[in-house]
């Protein structure tokens, strides 16, 4: 077992004080959890199989819970057991593509344990609230769960806001200069939206089933039961807002495919229009050149001194007249195509070649 698998970042707190302990072995959690104070033990960047084996000894987990903890691709859900609830949420990480991390939350009456298999999360604000906010420390554990879920929802909103900017960028470029590379970005956008839905919809459905259909909890404390219902109903509503945005962006991504096809058709039509205009200009020029190229013996202009300059002047006049006519008709202008502003901000999951991801001012460079 490596060192990091057996270590936890633990907050032991009550209304008057908070003690923050780093690198706490899991084997010591049992004594800490039985203490009079509330406890949040965060197992970050954990070797999940080793951690589950130790947690099973500390918490006397049943085989079903162990299996859910070990399944890293388990869908977000909410389950209830004898002395704790098991909530699975997913965190979003922005790399070169959107990546989702399963986070297991074990919730007891006076303790909460989170298990993450990656370093880095969006729970920094919750940790700071425990350090600084006395009123927050007086709340029951379900409100800590709500704070963690709320942080993940805010991260969803932040990533989706940047996602929306990229969709606007794609729309702008599709309208001005569609290229085959853009269609690959559209497909990447659809893939990322599907990943978001897999993270949001199952958890929302699980909460809805528990609190709007079954309304059953086995917690021994009525206060904890009531607070947990209130907290998860709030999470349910926040996930609904995220889901509304996802639906709008999914429709927008589908519309971008149609826009790409339409833009390509428009560009083909523009090219054909230019080629048609060129052909139209050269038709009368070819006629004039053909007439004076017949070399009949009795053509009056063949031996005229100014015949050649006159023929060239006539051709130039015909070409110029046709160009002026086409211009007045608007066939040579692009005034009907608006000049849209260029949006050049990039993100990690729509990285452009040679362009580094932008730094989010509010949340730091890791986003």
One Martini backbone bead per residue (centre of mass of N, CA, C, O) as a GRO file, in nm:
protein
  367
    1UNK     BB    1   0.094   0.038   0.025
    2UNK     BB    2   0.073   0.349  -0.023
    3UNK     BB    3   0.084   0.646   0.137
    4UNK     BB    4  -0.170   0.791   0.007
    5UNK     BB    5  -0.397   0.570   0.069
    6UNK     BB    6  -0.378   0.620   0.411
    7UNK     BB    7  -0.459   0.928   0.364
    8UNK     BB    8  -0.612   1.215   0.527
    9UNK     BB    9  -0.826   1.498   0.516
   10UNK     BB   10  -0.914   1.646   0.831
   11UNK     BB   11  -1.218   1.761   0.987
   12UNK     BB   12  -1.254   1.888   1.322
   13UNK     BB   13  -1.577   2.002   1.445
   14UNK     BB   14  -1.746   2.293   1.567
   15UNK     BB   15  -1.878   2.591   1.653
   16UNK     BB   16  -1.589   2.689   1.804
   17UNK     BB   17  -1.413   2.476   1.630
   18UNK     BB   18  -1.115   2.382   1.425
   19UNK     BB   19  -0.954   2.081   1.301
   20UNK     BB   20  -0.665   2.031   1.097
   21UNK     BB   21  -0.576   1.726   0.933
   22UNK     BB   22  -0.292   1.568   0.807
   23UNK     BB   23  -0.218   1.261   0.723
   24UNK     BB   24  -0.446   1.046   0.796
   25UNK     BB   25  -0.504   0.746   0.887
   26UNK     BB   26  -0.761   0.528   0.841
   27UNK     BB   27  -0.726   0.367   1.109
   28UNK     BB   28  -0.804   0.645   1.281
   29UNK     BB   29  -1.108   0.709   1.212
   30UNK     BB   30  -1.278   0.556   1.418
   31UNK     BB   31  -1.209   0.739   1.663
   32UNK     BB   32  -1.296   1.008   1.534
   33UNK     BB   33  -1.599   0.935   1.467
   34UNK     BB   34  -1.667   0.884   1.787
   35UNK     BB   35  -1.668   1.159   1.849
   36UNK     BB   36  -1.828   1.469   1.933
   37UNK     BB   37  -1.750   1.561   1.659
   38UNK     BB   38  -1.725   1.669   1.352
   39UNK     BB   39  -1.657   1.501   1.025
   40UNK     BB   40  -1.411   1.545   0.754
   41UNK     BB   41  -1.302   1.302   0.516
   42UNK     BB   42  -1.043   1.338   0.269
   43UNK     BB   43  -0.983   1.123  -0.015
   44UNK     BB   44  -0.718   1.204  -0.214
   45UNK     BB   45  -0.576   1.031  -0.446
   46UNK     BB   46  -0.683   0.733  -0.443
   47UNK     BB   47  -0.655   0.392  -0.377
   48UNK     BB   48  -0.939   0.238  -0.389
   49UNK     BB   49  -0.903  -0.059  -0.301
   50UNK     BB   50  -0.745   0.008  -0.039
   51UNK     BB   51  -0.953   0.196   0.086
   52UNK     BB   52  -1.193   0.001   0.098
   53UNK     BB   53  -1.063  -0.203   0.289
   54UNK     BB   54  -1.035  -0.002   0.528
   55UNK     BB   55  -1.328   0.105   0.544
   56UNK     BB   56  -1.457  -0.170   0.605
   57UNK     BB   57  -1.328  -0.188   0.889
   58UNK     BB   58  -1.426   0.087   1.006
   59UNK     BB   59  -1.755   0.072   0.890
   60UNK     BB   60  -1.880  -0.193   0.806
   61UNK     BB   61  -1.919  -0.275   0.517
   62UNK     BB   62  -2.100  -0.377   0.266
   63UNK     BB   63  -2.081  -0.532  -0.038
   64UNK     BB   64  -2.235  -0.319  -0.197
   65UNK     BB   65  -2.066  -0.073  -0.123
   66UNK     BB   66  -1.798  -0.185  -0.222
   67UNK     BB   67  -1.881  -0.215  -0.519
   68UNK     BB   68  -1.944   0.086  -0.567
   69UNK     BB   69  -1.662   0.196  -0.492
   70UNK     BB   70  -1.503   0.021  -0.714
   71UNK     BB   71  -1.688   0.149  -0.929
   72UNK     BB   72  -1.576   0.397  -1.150
   73UNK     BB   73  -1.850   0.376  -1.357
   74UNK     BB   74  -2.064   0.467  -1.178
   75UNK     BB   75  -2.350   0.602  -1.149
   76UNK     BB   76  -2.513   0.845  -1.032
   77UNK     BB   77  -2.625   0.834  -0.681
   78UNK     BB   78  -2.869   0.723  -0.419
   79UNK     BB   79  -2.808   0.561  -0.105
   80UNK     BB   80  -2.936   0.344   0.159
   81UNK     BB   81  -2.848   0.266   0.493
   82UNK     BB   82  -2.833   0.208   0.816
   83UNK     BB   83  -2.584   0.452   0.894
   84UNK     BB   84  -2.589   0.555   0.586
   85UNK     BB   85  -2.511   0.748   0.299
   86UNK     BB   86  -2.480   0.714  -0.068
   87UNK     BB   87  -2.310   0.949  -0.275
   88UNK     BB   88  -2.288   1.018  -0.628
   89UNK     BB   89  -2.056   1.219  -0.792
   90UNK     BB   90  -1.941   1.454  -1.050
   91UNK     BB   91  -1.648   1.578  -1.176
   92UNK     BB   92  -1.505   1.840  -1.364
   93UNK     BB   93  -1.245   1.829  -1.618
   94UNK     BB   94  -1.012   2.039  -1.793
   95UNK     BB   95  -0.866   1.951  -2.075
   96UNK     BB   96  -0.864   1.846  -2.396
   97UNK     BB   97  -1.101   1.724  -2.242
   98UNK     BB   98  -1.368   1.615  -2.091
   99UNK     BB   99  -1.358   1.515  -1.745
  100UNK     BB  100  -1.479   1.256  -1.521
  101UNK     BB  101  -1.528   1.226  -1.161
  102UNK     BB  102  -1.571   1.003  -0.918
  103UNK     BB  103  -1.760   1.068  -0.610
  104UNK     BB  104  -1.762   0.947  -0.286
  105UNK     BB  105  -2.033   0.978  -0.041
  106UNK     BB  106  -2.026   0.942   0.310
  107UNK     BB  107  -2.319   0.963   0.529
  108UNK     BB  108  -2.362   1.063   0.850
  109UNK     BB  109  -2.463   1.215   1.134
  110UNK     BB  110  -2.132   1.325   1.206
  111UNK     BB  111  -2.024   1.237   0.910
  112UNK     BB  112  -1.780   1.265   0.629
  113UNK     BB  113  -1.687   1.090   0.321
  114UNK     BB  114  -1.436   1.127   0.069
  115UNK     BB  115  -1.371   0.976  -0.263
  116UNK     BB  116  -1.072   1.020  -0.458
  117UNK     BB  117  -0.865   0.953  -0.764
  118UNK     BB  118  -0.785   1.263  -0.777
  119UNK     BB  119  -0.629   1.548  -0.810
  120UNK     BB  120  -0.824   1.782  -0.744
  121UNK     BB  121  -1.079   2.036  -0.684
  122UNK     BB  122  -1.394   2.231  -0.584
  123UNK     BB  123  -1.363   2.243  -0.237
  124UNK     BB  124  -1.219   2.503  -0.125
  125UNK     BB  125  -1.461   2.673  -0.018
  126UNK     BB  126  -1.555   2.471   0.197
  127UNK     BB  127  -1.299   2.470   0.366
  128UNK     BB  128  -1.306   2.776   0.428
  129UNK     BB  129  -1.579   2.776   0.576
  130UNK     BB  130  -1.486   2.597   0.811
  131UNK     BB  131  -1.267   2.800   0.912
  132UNK     BB  132  -1.462   3.086   0.916
  133UNK     BB  133  -1.765   2.965   0.963
  134UNK     BB  134  -1.959   2.920   1.230
  135UNK     BB  135  -2.244   2.866   1.117
  136UNK     BB  136  -2.163   2.629   0.933
  137UNK     BB  137  -2.066   2.443   1.179
  138UNK     BB  138  -2.370   2.414   1.300
  139UNK     BB  139  -2.447   2.239   1.086
  140UNK     BB  140  -2.541   1.973   0.946
  141UNK     BB  141  -2.417   1.733   0.734
  142UNK     BB  142  -2.610   1.776   0.487
  143UNK     BB  143  -2.493   2.067   0.434
  144UNK     BB  144  -2.217   1.970   0.345
  145UNK     BB  145  -2.319   1.813   0.105
  146UNK     BB  146  -2.447   2.055  -0.032
  147UNK     BB  147  -2.184   2.218  -0.068
  148UNK     BB  148  -2.043   2.012  -0.251
  149UNK     BB  149  -2.261   2.001  -0.472
  150UNK     BB  150  -2.259   2.306  -0.529
  151UNK     BB  151  -1.967   2.319  -0.630
  152UNK     BB  152  -2.010   2.131  -0.872
  153UNK     BB  153  -2.228   2.310  -1.005
  154UNK     BB  154  -2.051   2.561  -1.043
  155UNK     BB  155  -1.852   2.414  -1.226
  156UNK     BB  156  -2.051   2.356  -1.444
  157UNK     BB  157  -2.123   2.651  -1.508
  158UNK     BB  158  -1.839   2.746  -1.579
  159UNK     BB  159  -1.788   2.549  -1.814
  160UNK     BB  160  -2.048   2.619  -1.975
  161UNK     BB  161  -1.976   2.912  -2.030
  162UNK     BB  162  -1.728   2.841  -2.203
  163UNK     BB  163  -1.882   2.662  -2.397
  164UNK     BB  164  -2.061   2.888  -2.512
  165UNK     BB  165  -1.830   3.047  -2.639
  166UNK     BB  166  -1.750   2.823  -2.839
  167UNK     BB  167  -2.016   2.812  -2.990
  168UNK     BB  168  -1.999   3.104  -3.092
  169UNK     BB  169  -1.738   3.066  -3.248
  170UNK     BB  170  -1.841   2.850  -3.439
  171UNK     BB  171  -2.071   3.014  -3.561
  172UNK     BB  172  -1.898   3.241  -3.677
  173UNK     BB  173  -1.715   3.060  -3.859
  174UNK     BB  174  -1.943   2.925  -4.020
  175UNK     BB  175  -2.046   3.203  -4.147
  176UNK     BB  176  -1.754   3.295  -4.272
  177UNK     BB  177  -1.543   3.013  -4.245
  178UNK     BB  178  -1.579   2.715  -4.348
  179UNK     BB  179  -1.433   2.408  -4.223
  180UNK     BB  180  -1.357   2.081  -4.174
  181UNK     BB  181  -1.252   2.120  -3.874
  182UNK     BB  182  -1.525   2.215  -3.744
  183UNK     BB  183  -1.682   1.945  -3.742
  184UNK     BB  184  -1.504   1.818  -3.518
  185UNK     BB  185  -1.590   2.021  -3.298
  186UNK     BB  186  -1.883   1.954  -3.297
  187UNK     BB  187  -1.849   1.658  -3.211
  188UNK     BB  188  -1.704   1.728  -2.945
  189UNK     BB  189  -1.938   1.881  -2.821
  190UNK     BB  190  -2.137   1.644  -2.815
  191UNK     BB  191  -1.966   1.461  -2.635
  192UNK     BB  192  -1.953   1.650  -2.386
  193UNK     BB  193  -2.260   1.668  -2.342
  194UNK     BB  194  -2.298   1.368  -2.284
  195UNK     BB  195  -2.120   1.367  -2.031
  196UNK     BB  196  -2.291   1.564  -1.869
  197UNK     BB  197  -2.550   1.397  -1.865
  198UNK     BB  198  -2.425   1.149  -1.715
  199UNK     BB  199  -2.376   1.331  -1.450
  200UNK     BB  200  -2.677   1.457  -1.400
  201UNK     BB  201  -2.931   1.280  -1.451
  202UNK     BB  202  -2.900   1.040  -1.248
  203UNK     BB  203  -2.890   1.208  -0.986
  204UNK     BB  204  -3.159   1.350  -1.021
  205UNK     BB  205  -3.332   1.093  -1.037
  206UNK     BB  206  -3.259   0.978  -0.758
  207UNK     BB  207  -3.365   1.213  -0.590
  208UNK     BB  208  -3.651   1.209  -0.698
  209UNK     BB  209  -3.723   0.923  -0.608
  210UNK     BB  210  -3.676   0.961  -0.298
  211UNK     BB  211  -3.841   1.260  -0.252
  212UNK     BB  212  -4.106   1.212  -0.465
  213UNK     BB  213  -4.180   0.900  -0.385
  214UNK     BB  214  -4.069   0.751  -0.126
  215UNK     BB  215  -3.968   0.898   0.141
  216UNK     BB  216  -3.707   0.721   0.251
  217UNK     BB  217  -3.545   0.678   0.574
  218UNK     BB  218  -3.295   0.529   0.819
  219UNK     BB  219  -3.250   0.740   1.008
  220UNK     BB  220  -3.239   0.800   1.354
  221UNK     BB  221  -3.259   1.108   1.289
  222UNK     BB  222  -3.489   1.346   1.221
  223UNK     BB  223  -3.308   1.590   1.159
  224UNK     BB  224  -3.130   1.456   0.946
  225UNK     BB  225  -3.357   1.374   0.759
  226UNK     BB  226  -3.463   1.660   0.702
  227UNK     BB  227  -3.195   1.791   0.605
  228UNK     BB  228  -3.141   1.594   0.372
  229UNK     BB  229  -3.392   1.656   0.209
  230UNK     BB  230  -3.335   1.958   0.169
  231UNK     BB  231  -3.053   1.941   0.039
  232UNK     BB  232  -3.129   1.749  -0.206
  233UNK     BB  233  -3.345   1.933  -0.325
  234UNK     BB  234  -3.148   2.159  -0.396
  235UNK     BB  235  -2.975   1.989  -0.584
  236UNK     BB  236  -3.201   1.921  -0.778
  237UNK     BB  237  -3.247   2.215  -0.874
  238UNK     BB  238  -2.958   2.274  -0.975
  239UNK     BB  239  -2.951   2.042  -1.183
  240UNK     BB  240  -3.182   2.157  -1.350
  241UNK     BB  241  -3.027   2.404  -1.451
  242UNK     BB  242  -2.805   2.247  -1.596
  243UNK     BB  243  -2.997   2.089  -1.785
  244UNK     BB  244  -3.107   2.330  -1.940
  245UNK     BB  245  -2.837   2.411  -2.065
  246UNK     BB  246  -2.780   2.144  -2.208
  247UNK     BB  247  -3.024   2.151  -2.396
  248UNK     BB  248  -2.948   2.413  -2.540
  249UNK     BB  249  -2.664   2.314  -2.638
  250UNK     BB  250  -2.758   2.071  -2.797
  251UNK     BB  251  -2.924   2.227  -3.002
  252UNK     BB  252  -2.690   2.405  -3.099
  253UNK     BB  253  -2.508   2.173  -3.202
  254UNK     BB  254  -2.708   2.070  -3.412
  255UNK     BB  255  -2.730   2.343  -3.567
  256UNK     BB  256  -2.432   2.356  -3.659
  257UNK     BB  257  -2.450   2.139  -3.874
  258UNK     BB  258  -2.652   2.288  -4.053
  259UNK     BB  259  -2.475   2.542  -4.083
  260UNK     BB  260  -2.243   2.406  -4.229
  261UNK     BB  261  -2.399   2.316  -4.478
  262UNK     BB  262  -2.505   2.598  -4.555
  263UNK     BB  263  -2.230   2.739  -4.583
  264UNK     BB  264  -2.120   2.560  -4.805
  265UNK     BB  265  -2.345   2.623  -5.007
  266UNK     BB  266  -2.291   2.927  -5.018
  267UNK     BB  267  -1.998   2.909  -5.119
  268UNK     BB  268  -2.063   2.757  -5.378
  269UNK     BB  269  -2.251   2.977  -5.490
  270UNK     BB  270  -2.035   3.198  -5.502
  271UNK     BB  271  -1.845   3.057  -5.693
  272UNK     BB  272  -2.051   3.017  -5.921
  273UNK     BB  273  -2.109   3.317  -5.960
  274UNK     BB  274  -1.824   3.402  -6.047
  275UNK     BB  275  -1.798   3.206  -6.283
  276UNK     BB  276  -2.045   3.312  -6.435
  277UNK     BB  277  -1.945   3.600  -6.474
  278UNK     BB  278  -1.694   3.532  -6.631
  279UNK     BB  279  -1.839   3.388  -6.859
  280UNK     BB  280  -2.021   3.626  -6.941
  281UNK     BB  281  -1.788   3.816  -7.023
  282UNK     BB  282  -1.654   3.613  -7.244
  283UNK     BB  283  -1.871   3.577  -7.456
  284UNK     BB  284  -1.853   3.853  -7.615
  285UNK     BB  285  -1.548   3.838  -7.656
  286UNK     BB  286  -1.554   3.581  -7.825
  287UNK     BB  287  -1.730   3.696  -8.048
  288UNK     BB  288  -1.547   3.919  -8.144
  289UNK     BB  289  -1.298   3.742  -8.192
  290UNK     BB  290  -1.443   3.556  -8.398
  291UNK     BB  291  -1.515   3.763  -8.614
  292UNK     BB  292  -1.205   3.878  -8.642
  293UNK     BB  293  -1.102   3.559  -8.703
  294UNK     BB  294  -1.212   3.473  -9.001
  295UNK     BB  295  -1.061   3.599  -9.264
  296UNK     BB  296  -1.200   3.751  -9.469
  297UNK     BB  297  -1.140   3.925  -9.757
  298UNK     BB  298  -1.411   4.140  -9.726
  299UNK     BB  299  -1.322   4.278  -9.463
  300UNK     BB  300  -1.303   4.610  -9.376
  301UNK     BB  301  -1.112   4.590  -9.099
  302UNK     BB  302  -0.850   4.431  -9.174
  303UNK     BB  303  -0.699   4.703  -9.324
  304UNK     BB  304  -0.731   4.876  -9.088
  305UNK     BB  305  -0.544   5.067  -8.879
  306UNK     BB  306  -0.778   5.074  -8.623
  307UNK     BB  307  -0.896   4.785  -8.576
  308UNK     BB  308  -0.744   4.666  -8.331
  309UNK     BB  309  -0.798   4.887  -8.119
  310UNK     BB  310  -1.107   4.874  -8.149
  311UNK     BB  311  -1.145   4.583  -8.054
  312UNK     BB  312  -1.021   4.622  -7.771
  313UNK     BB  313  -1.210   4.849  -7.685
  314UNK     BB  314  -1.470   4.691  -7.714
  315UNK     BB  315  -1.401   4.472  -7.509
  316UNK     BB  316  -1.354   4.660  -7.266
  317UNK     BB  317  -1.638   4.785  -7.269
  318UNK     BB  318  -1.797   4.529  -7.226
  319UNK     BB  319  -1.662   4.440  -6.961
  320UNK     BB  320  -1.715   4.700  -6.802
  321UNK     BB  321  -2.024   4.703  -6.833
  322UNK     BB  322  -2.076   4.433  -6.695
  323UNK     BB  323  -1.941   4.498  -6.423
  324UNK     BB  324  -2.123   4.739  -6.356
  325UNK     BB  325  -2.389   4.587  -6.364
  326UNK     BB  326  -2.318   4.374  -6.145
  327UNK     BB  327  -2.262   4.579  -5.923
  328UNK     BB  328  -2.543   4.716  -5.918
  329UNK     BB  329  -2.684   4.432  -5.850
  330UNK     BB  330  -2.477   4.288  -5.625
  331UNK     BB  331  -2.288   4.040  -5.741
  332UNK     BB  332  -1.988   4.169  -5.630
  333UNK     BB  333  -2.104   4.180  -5.344
  334UNK     BB  334  -2.101   4.145  -4.957
  335UNK     BB  335  -2.337   4.309  -4.805
  336UNK     BB  336  -2.513   4.047  -4.708
  337UNK     BB  337  -2.256   3.997  -4.522
  338UNK     BB  338  -2.185   3.998  -4.210
  339UNK     BB  339  -1.961   4.137  -3.973
  340UNK     BB  340  -1.833   3.945  -3.739
  341UNK     BB  341  -1.709   3.896  -3.449
  342UNK     BB  342  -1.418   3.790  -3.298
  343UNK     BB  343  -1.368   3.484  -3.112
  344UNK     BB  344  -1.055   3.382  -2.936
  345UNK     BB  345  -1.129   3.222  -2.707
  346UNK     BB  346  -0.995   2.951  -2.520
  347UNK     BB  347  -1.001   2.602  -2.444
  348UNK     BB  348  -0.912   2.289  -2.359
  349UNK     BB  349  -1.164   2.141  -2.525
  350UNK     BB  350  -1.087   2.379  -2.773
  351UNK     BB  351  -0.811   2.349  -2.887
  352UNK     BB  352  -0.572   2.525  -3.053
  353UNK     BB  353  -0.319   2.545  -3.247
  354UNK     BB  354  -0.085   2.707  -3.038
  355UNK     BB  355  -0.301   2.747  -2.804
  356UNK     BB  356  -0.349   2.844  -2.498
  357UNK     BB  357  -0.507   2.830  -2.224
  358UNK     BB  358  -0.702   3.011  -2.042
  359UNK     BB  359  -0.726   3.221  -1.764
  360UNK     BB  360  -0.908   3.204  -1.483
  361UNK     BB  361  -0.952   3.456  -1.260
  362UNK     BB  362  -1.135   3.309  -1.032
  363UNK     BB  363  -0.989   2.987  -1.054
  364UNK     BB  364  -0.747   2.969  -1.222
  365UNK     BB  365  -0.534   2.763  -1.430
  366UNK     BB  366  -0.676   2.466  -1.396
  367UNK     BB  367  -0.935   2.524  -1.592
   0.00000   0.00000   0.00000
